[in-house]
């Protein structure tokens, strides 16, 4: 055990996409924290709910190293954290990692971070803590190829409020104690809106099974599987179902609609799955083709019907404002929802992510990271986002509100933000969405 361990704070800025930012904590920081903790370092892992929590953390402890993981939408908050720490005289090395740093490391370096880490730092984090850079530096880490070589995340490093959380999305029991888990990293697909991209790697069944048993013994009875795509083949799904079924744990996960069959739906339901979340993205086939999604709109709807037949809840996730979106594609979303009736939908505003194929096409339109709101609302409910090739950001925002208003007749709307932050959905004022485009 290392007797000269350092005090390390690993944190993520407040997540603007969730009503409760702590409901599904990210595991990336927890993996890093576990590696450090196992080598004798004193580690605190926090997923901030508000930036004011940072003041309390900084007042209580003098840290040697602060690591921040951030997406593009949270990047301005990451800079606020950096500036606050420096203003308060913090002498810690302040590092940034995560998707934004991986895609735009030079920008992060220019903004004053001491260390910028790209990729997955699980195998380099010990060296970075022991030997922090004397000058601002970018360290490029690759992707961890052997996921079984990583320790299981030590959830005791989380705050009490994050460690035990009731969750309403896994069936009727609001008292389920849930945690999150990763079965894989990366993705085998290459959708144009997604990035940065890492190759698909998966843990072995034995490794997954041992963590499941540990979590069950620790008192968890529900799981949120965080993988972008936890199952890409039926044999993977069968193996997981065999592992989790005897434990009696309920779970939810993301799923590709074109991979769902009545057989796999039955396996999932019998194993304790409560809900599948599908990246539908668009109800217009030409747009699905243009973003290289590799799915068909009618097959997407059939996946919802299969879930209904097997008692699985469904969440359909759309991206609004993609290239080609306009009044008729908005109408197509409403018609699709009315026909297939998923249990809930989420309509995210298109955000051009650095590192994605669409970033180069859209980057000149992004003048302010505050405009990158997946849920279409900035502070005070102001419309945010970027224009596409047909409509302004304001027009897309107004059409999105009308999509939500009309779809609310058929399903639950997941806005991602609480009502007071997201604004109230206006009722439709016309018979056709084409008549409802707001003026510039």
C-alpha positions as CSV (number, residue, x, y, z in Angstrom):
1,X,0.0,0.0,0.0
2,X,1.3,3.4,-0.9
3,X,1.8,5.4,2.3
4,X,2.5,8.7,0.5
5,X,-0.9,8.8,-1.2
6,X,-2.3,12.0,-2.6
7,X,-5.7,13.6,-2.1
8,X,-7.6,13.4,-5.3
9,X,-11.0,14.9,-6.3
10,X,-12.7,13.5,-9.4
11,X,-15.8,15.3,-10.4
12,X,-18.2,16.0,-13.2
13,X,-20.1,19.3,-13.7
14,X,-23.9,19.4,-13.2
15,X,-25.6,17.4,-15.9
16,X,-28.1,19.6,-17.6
17,X,-29.9,16.6,-19.4
18,X,-31.4,14.9,-16.3
19,X,-34.1,16.0,-13.9
20,X,-32.0,14.4,-11.2
21,X,-28.3,14.6,-12.2
22,X,-27.4,11.9,-9.6
23,X,-30.0,9.4,-10.8
24,X,-27.5,7.7,-13.1
25,X,-23.9,8.5,-12.1
26,X,-21.2,8.1,-14.7
27,X,-18.9,5.2,-14.1
28,X,-15.8,6.5,-15.9
29,X,-14.7,8.6,-12.9
30,X,-15.5,5.7,-10.5
31,X,-13.3,3.4,-12.5
32,X,-10.4,5.9,-12.2
33,X,-11.1,6.5,-8.6
34,X,-11.0,2.8,-7.8
35,X,-7.6,2.4,-9.5
36,X,-6.2,5.2,-7.4
37,X,-7.9,4.1,-4.1
38,X,-6.5,0.6,-4.5
39,X,-3.0,2.1,-4.6
40,X,-3.4,4.1,-1.4
41,X,-4.6,7.5,-2.7
42,X,-7.4,9.3,-0.8
43,X,-10.1,9.7,-3.4
44,X,-13.3,11.6,-3.5
45,X,-15.7,11.1,-6.5
46,X,-18.6,13.5,-7.0
47,X,-21.1,14.1,-9.7
48,X,-22.1,17.7,-8.9
49,X,-25.8,18.7,-8.7
50,X,-25.0,22.4,-8.5
51,X,-21.7,24.3,-8.8
52,X,-22.2,25.6,-5.2
53,X,-21.3,22.1,-4.0
54,X,-17.8,22.7,-5.2
55,X,-17.3,25.4,-2.6
56,X,-18.1,23.0,0.2
57,X,-15.7,20.4,-1.2
58,X,-12.9,22.9,-1.7
59,X,-13.4,24.3,1.8
60,X,-13.3,20.9,3.5
61,X,-10.2,19.5,1.8
62,X,-7.0,20.6,0.2
63,X,-6.6,18.4,-2.8
64,X,-3.4,17.6,-4.7
65,X,-5.1,16.7,-7.9
66,X,-8.5,17.6,-9.4
67,X,-9.8,15.7,-12.4
68,X,-12.9,16.9,-14.3
69,X,-14.8,14.8,-16.8
70,X,-17.0,16.7,-19.2
71,X,-19.1,16.6,-22.3
72,X,-19.2,19.6,-24.7
73,X,-22.5,20.9,-23.2
74,X,-20.9,21.0,-19.7
75,X,-17.6,22.5,-20.8
76,X,-18.4,26.0,-19.7
77,X,-19.1,24.7,-16.2
78,X,-15.8,22.9,-16.3
79,X,-14.1,26.2,-17.0
80,X,-16.0,27.8,-14.1
81,X,-14.7,25.1,-11.8
82,X,-11.2,25.7,-13.0
83,X,-11.4,29.4,-12.6
84,X,-13.0,29.0,-9.1
85,X,-10.2,26.7,-7.9
86,X,-7.5,29.0,-9.2
87,X,-9.1,32.1,-7.8
88,X,-9.3,30.4,-4.4
89,X,-5.6,29.7,-4.5
90,X,-5.9,26.0,-5.1
91,X,-2.5,24.5,-5.8
92,X,-3.8,21.2,-7.2
93,X,-3.1,20.1,-10.7
94,X,-6.4,20.6,-12.5
95,X,-7.0,18.1,-15.3
96,X,-9.8,17.7,-17.8
97,X,-10.9,14.6,-19.7
98,X,-13.9,13.1,-21.2
99,X,-15.5,13.5,-24.7
100,X,-14.9,17.2,-25.1
101,X,-11.2,17.0,-24.1
102,X,-10.7,14.0,-26.4
103,X,-12.2,15.9,-29.4
104,X,-10.7,19.4,-28.7
105,X,-7.6,19.0,-26.5
106,X,-5.9,22.2,-27.8
107,X,-8.9,24.3,-26.9
108,X,-8.8,22.9,-23.3
109,X,-5.1,23.7,-23.0
110,X,-5.7,27.2,-24.2
111,X,-8.4,27.7,-21.6
112,X,-5.9,27.1,-18.8
113,X,-6.1,23.5,-17.7
114,X,-2.9,22.1,-16.3
115,X,-3.4,18.7,-17.9
116,X,-5.6,17.6,-20.8
117,X,-6.3,13.8,-21.0
118,X,-7.7,12.3,-24.2
119,X,-9.2,8.8,-24.5
120,X,-9.5,6.3,-21.6
121,X,-7.1,7.0,-18.8
122,X,-7.6,3.9,-16.6
123,X,-4.1,2.6,-17.3
124,X,-2.3,5.9,-17.2
125,X,-4.0,7.6,-14.2
126,X,-1.6,6.3,-11.6
127,X,1.4,7.8,-13.5
128,X,-0.4,11.1,-14.0
129,X,-1.1,11.4,-10.3
130,X,2.4,10.4,-9.2
131,X,4.1,12.6,-11.9
132,X,1.9,15.6,-12.7
133,X,3.2,17.8,-15.5
134,X,5.5,20.8,-14.6
135,X,4.0,22.7,-17.6
136,X,0.5,22.4,-19.2
137,X,0.4,19.3,-21.2
138,X,-1.8,17.1,-23.4
139,X,-1.6,13.4,-22.7
140,X,-3.1,11.0,-25.3
141,X,-4.4,7.8,-23.9
142,X,-5.8,5.0,-26.0
143,X,-8.7,2.7,-25.5
144,X,-8.5,0.0,-22.9
145,X,-8.5,-3.3,-24.8
146,X,-8.9,-5.8,-22.0
147,X,-11.8,-4.5,-19.9
148,X,-11.5,-7.5,-17.6
149,X,-8.2,-6.1,-16.4
150,X,-10.0,-3.2,-14.7
151,X,-11.1,-3.4,-11.1
152,X,-14.8,-3.3,-10.4
153,X,-16.0,0.2,-9.6
154,X,-15.9,0.8,-5.8
155,X,-19.2,2.5,-5.2
156,X,-18.2,3.4,-1.6
157,X,-16.2,6.2,-3.1
158,X,-19.5,7.9,-4.0
159,X,-21.4,10.2,-1.6
160,X,-24.2,8.6,0.4
161,X,-26.8,10.3,-1.7
162,X,-25.4,8.8,-4.9
163,X,-24.7,5.3,-3.5
164,X,-28.3,4.5,-2.6
165,X,-30.9,5.9,-4.9
166,X,-34.6,4.9,-5.3
167,X,-35.5,5.0,-9.0
168,X,-38.9,5.2,-10.6
169,X,-37.9,3.9,-14.0
170,X,-37.6,0.2,-13.1
171,X,-41.1,-0.9,-12.6
172,X,-43.7,0.0,-10.0
173,X,-41.6,-0.3,-6.9
174,X,-40.2,3.2,-6.1
175,X,-38.0,1.8,-3.3
176,X,-35.7,-0.2,-5.6
177,X,-32.1,0.5,-4.7
178,X,-30.3,0.8,-8.0
179,X,-26.8,1.4,-9.4
180,X,-25.3,1.6,-12.9
181,X,-23.1,-0.8,-14.7
182,X,-21.1,-1.0,-17.9
183,X,-20.9,-4.3,-19.9
184,X,-18.9,-2.8,-22.7
185,X,-17.3,0.3,-24.1
186,X,-17.4,1.9,-27.5
187,X,-19.8,1.1,-30.3
188,X,-19.6,-0.9,-33.5
189,X,-21.7,1.5,-35.5
190,X,-20.7,4.9,-37.0
191,X,-23.7,7.2,-36.8
192,X,-22.9,10.7,-38.2
193,X,-24.1,12.6,-35.1
194,X,-22.0,10.6,-32.6
195,X,-18.4,11.1,-31.4
196,X,-15.7,10.8,-30.5
197,X,-15.8,7.2,-31.7
198,X,-14.1,4.3,-29.9
199,X,-14.1,0.6,-31.1
200,X,-16.5,-1.8,-29.4
201,X,-15.0,-3.8,-26.6
202,X,-16.9,-6.1,-24.2
203,X,-16.2,-7.7,-20.8
204,X,-16.3,-11.5,-20.5
205,X,-19.3,-13.2,-19.1
206,X,-17.4,-14.4,-16.1
207,X,-16.2,-10.9,-15.3
208,X,-19.8,-9.5,-15.6
209,X,-21.2,-12.3,-13.6
210,X,-18.8,-11.7,-10.7
211,X,-19.7,-8.0,-10.5
212,X,-23.5,-8.8,-10.6
213,X,-23.1,-11.1,-7.6
214,X,-21.1,-8.5,-5.7
215,X,-23.8,-5.8,-6.4
216,X,-26.6,-8.2,-5.3
217,X,-24.7,-8.9,-2.1
218,X,-24.2,-5.2,-1.5
219,X,-28.0,-4.7,-1.5
220,X,-28.7,-3.4,-4.9
221,X,-31.8,-4.8,-6.6
222,X,-31.9,-2.7,-9.8
223,X,-29.5,-1.8,-12.5
224,X,-29.3,0.8,-15.2
225,X,-27.0,-0.5,-18.0
226,X,-25.2,2.5,-19.3
227,X,-23.7,1.1,-22.5
228,X,-24.6,2.8,-25.7
229,X,-25.3,-0.7,-27.0
230,X,-24.9,-3.5,-24.4
231,X,-25.8,-6.3,-26.8
232,X,-24.8,-6.6,-30.4
233,X,-25.4,-10.3,-30.8
234,X,-28.1,-12.7,-29.4
235,X,-25.6,-14.9,-27.7
236,X,-24.4,-11.9,-25.6
237,X,-27.9,-11.2,-24.6
238,X,-28.6,-14.9,-23.7
239,X,-25.5,-15.1,-21.6
240,X,-26.3,-11.9,-19.7
241,X,-29.9,-13.1,-19.1
242,X,-28.7,-16.4,-17.7
243,X,-26.4,-14.5,-15.3
244,X,-28.9,-12.0,-13.9
245,X,-32.1,-14.1,-13.9
246,X,-31.2,-16.1,-10.7
247,X,-30.3,-12.9,-8.9
248,X,-33.8,-11.4,-9.2
249,X,-32.5,-8.0,-10.2
250,X,-34.5,-5.7,-12.4
251,X,-32.8,-3.7,-15.1
252,X,-33.2,-1.3,-18.1
253,X,-30.9,-0.7,-21.1
254,X,-30.5,0.8,-24.5
255,X,-31.2,-1.4,-27.5
256,X,-31.1,-1.2,-31.3
257,X,-34.6,-1.7,-32.7
258,X,-33.3,-3.7,-35.6
259,X,-31.7,-6.3,-33.2
260,X,-35.0,-6.9,-31.3
261,X,-37.0,-10.0,-32.1
262,X,-39.9,-11.7,-30.2
263,X,-37.3,-14.3,-28.9
264,X,-34.9,-11.7,-27.5
265,X,-37.8,-9.7,-26.0
266,X,-39.0,-12.7,-24.2
267,X,-35.5,-13.5,-22.9
268,X,-35.2,-9.9,-21.6
269,X,-38.6,-9.9,-19.9
270,X,-38.1,-13.2,-18.3
271,X,-34.7,-12.1,-16.9
272,X,-36.1,-9.0,-15.2
273,X,-35.8,-6.3,-17.9
274,X,-38.4,-3.5,-17.3
275,X,-37.6,-1.0,-20.1
276,X,-35.8,-0.8,-23.4
277,X,-34.6,2.6,-24.7
278,X,-34.4,2.9,-28.5
279,X,-32.5,5.5,-30.4
280,X,-35.1,6.1,-33.1
281,X,-33.6,9.5,-34.1
282,X,-36.1,10.2,-36.9
283,X,-39.3,9.0,-38.4
284,X,-38.1,9.9,-41.9
285,X,-36.2,7.3,-43.8
286,X,-34.1,9.7,-45.9
287,X,-32.8,11.3,-42.7
288,X,-32.0,7.9,-41.1
289,X,-30.0,7.1,-44.2
290,X,-28.2,10.5,-44.3
291,X,-26.9,10.0,-40.7
292,X,-25.9,6.4,-41.4
293,X,-28.1,5.0,-38.7
294,X,-28.6,1.7,-40.5
295,X,-32.2,1.3,-39.4
296,X,-35.6,1.5,-41.0
297,X,-38.5,3.6,-39.7
298,X,-41.1,0.8,-40.0
299,X,-38.8,-1.7,-38.3
300,X,-38.3,0.8,-35.5
301,X,-42.0,0.8,-34.9
302,X,-42.2,-3.0,-35.0
303,X,-39.7,-3.1,-32.1
304,X,-42.1,-1.0,-30.0
305,X,-44.9,-3.4,-30.8
306,X,-42.8,-6.4,-29.9
307,X,-42.1,-4.8,-26.5
308,X,-45.7,-4.2,-25.9
309,X,-46.5,-7.8,-26.7
310,X,-44.0,-8.9,-24.0
311,X,-44.7,-6.4,-21.3
312,X,-41.6,-4.3,-21.7
313,X,-41.8,-0.6,-21.3
314,X,-40.4,1.5,-24.1
315,X,-38.7,4.8,-24.5
316,X,-38.3,6.2,-28.0
317,X,-35.5,8.8,-28.3
318,X,-35.5,11.2,-31.2
319,X,-33.0,13.8,-32.4
320,X,-34.7,16.9,-33.7
321,X,-33.0,19.5,-36.0
322,X,-30.8,17.1,-38.0
323,X,-29.9,18.1,-41.6
324,X,-33.1,17.9,-43.6
325,X,-35.5,18.3,-40.7
326,X,-38.5,20.6,-41.4
327,X,-42.2,20.8,-41.0
328,X,-43.0,17.5,-42.8
329,X,-40.4,15.5,-40.8
330,X,-41.9,17.0,-37.6
331,X,-45.3,15.7,-38.7
332,X,-43.8,12.3,-39.4
333,X,-42.6,12.1,-35.8
334,X,-46.0,12.9,-34.4
335,X,-47.6,10.3,-36.8
336,X,-45.1,7.7,-35.8
337,X,-45.7,8.2,-32.1
338,X,-49.5,8.2,-32.6
339,X,-49.2,4.9,-34.5
340,X,-46.8,3.0,-32.3
341,X,-47.5,4.5,-28.8
342,X,-44.1,4.1,-27.0
343,X,-44.5,4.5,-23.2
344,X,-42.4,7.7,-23.3
345,X,-40.4,9.7,-25.8
346,X,-37.5,12.1,-25.6
347,X,-37.0,14.6,-28.3
348,X,-33.4,16.0,-28.0
349,X,-32.3,19.1,-30.0
350,X,-29.5,18.2,-32.4
351,X,-26.2,19.1,-31.0
352,X,-23.1,18.9,-33.3
353,X,-20.7,17.0,-31.1
354,X,-16.9,17.7,-31.6
355,X,-15.4,14.5,-33.0
356,X,-18.5,13.5,-34.8
357,X,-18.7,13.4,-38.7
358,X,-21.3,16.2,-38.6
359,X,-19.1,18.5,-36.5
360,X,-17.1,19.8,-39.4
361,X,-20.3,20.7,-41.2
362,X,-21.8,22.5,-38.3
363,X,-18.8,23.9,-36.3
364,X,-19.0,27.3,-38.0
365,X,-22.5,27.7,-36.6
366,X,-21.5,27.1,-33.0
367,X,-20.5,30.5,-31.6
368,X,-21.4,29.7,-28.0
369,X,-21.4,26.4,-26.1
370,X,-24.4,27.7,-24.1
371,X,-26.3,27.1,-27.3
372,X,-25.7,23.4,-27.2
373,X,-28.7,22.3,-25.2
374,X,-30.0,18.9,-26.0
375,X,-33.4,19.8,-24.6
376,X,-33.9,23.1,-26.5
377,X,-33.9,25.5,-23.5
378,X,-31.2,27.7,-22.0
379,X,-31.5,29.8,-18.9
380,X,-35.0,31.2,-18.5
381,X,-36.4,28.9,-21.1
382,X,-34.8,30.8,-24.0
383,X,-34.5,28.7,-27.2
384,X,-31.1,27.4,-27.9
385,X,-29.4,25.2,-30.5
386,X,-28.1,25.6,-34.0
387,X,-29.8,26.1,-37.4
388,X,-29.9,23.3,-39.9
389,X,-29.9,23.6,-43.7
390,X,-33.6,24.6,-43.8
391,X,-34.6,26.4,-40.6
392,X,-33.2,28.8,-38.0
393,X,-32.5,27.7,-34.5
394,X,-35.6,29.6,-33.4
395,X,-37.8,27.9,-35.9
396,X,-36.5,24.5,-35.0
397,X,-37.1,25.3,-31.3
398,X,-40.7,26.2,-32.0
399,X,-41.4,23.2,-34.1
400,X,-39.9,21.0,-31.4
401,X,-42.3,22.5,-28.8
402,X,-45.2,21.7,-31.1
403,X,-44.0,18.1,-31.6
404,X,-43.9,17.6,-27.9
405,X,-47.4,19.2,-27.4
406,X,-49.0,17.0,-30.0
407,X,-47.2,13.8,-28.9
408,X,-48.3,14.5,-25.3
409,X,-51.7,13.2,-26.4
410,X,-50.3,9.8,-27.0
411,X,-47.4,9.3,-24.6
412,X,-45.4,10.6,-21.7
413,X,-42.9,13.3,-22.6
414,X,-39.5,13.1,-21.0
415,X,-38.1,16.6,-21.1
416,X,-34.9,15.8,-19.3
417,X,-35.2,18.9,-17.2
418,X,-37.8,19.8,-14.5
419,X,-40.8,21.8,-15.7
420,X,-39.6,25.1,-14.2
421,X,-36.3,24.8,-16.1
422,X,-37.7,23.5,-19.3
423,X,-40.8,25.7,-19.6
424,X,-44.4,24.7,-20.2
425,X,-45.4,23.0,-23.4
426,X,-47.8,25.1,-25.3
427,X,-51.0,23.5,-26.6
428,X,-51.2,23.3,-30.4
429,X,-52.7,26.3,-32.0
430,X,-53.1,24.9,-35.5
431,X,-54.1,21.8,-37.3
432,X,-50.8,21.2,-39.1
433,X,-47.3,21.6,-37.9
434,X,-46.4,23.2,-41.2
435,X,-48.6,26.2,-40.1
436,X,-46.8,26.5,-36.7
437,X,-43.3,27.6,-37.6
438,X,-42.4,30.6,-35.5
439,X,-41.2,33.8,-37.2
440,X,-37.6,34.7,-36.8
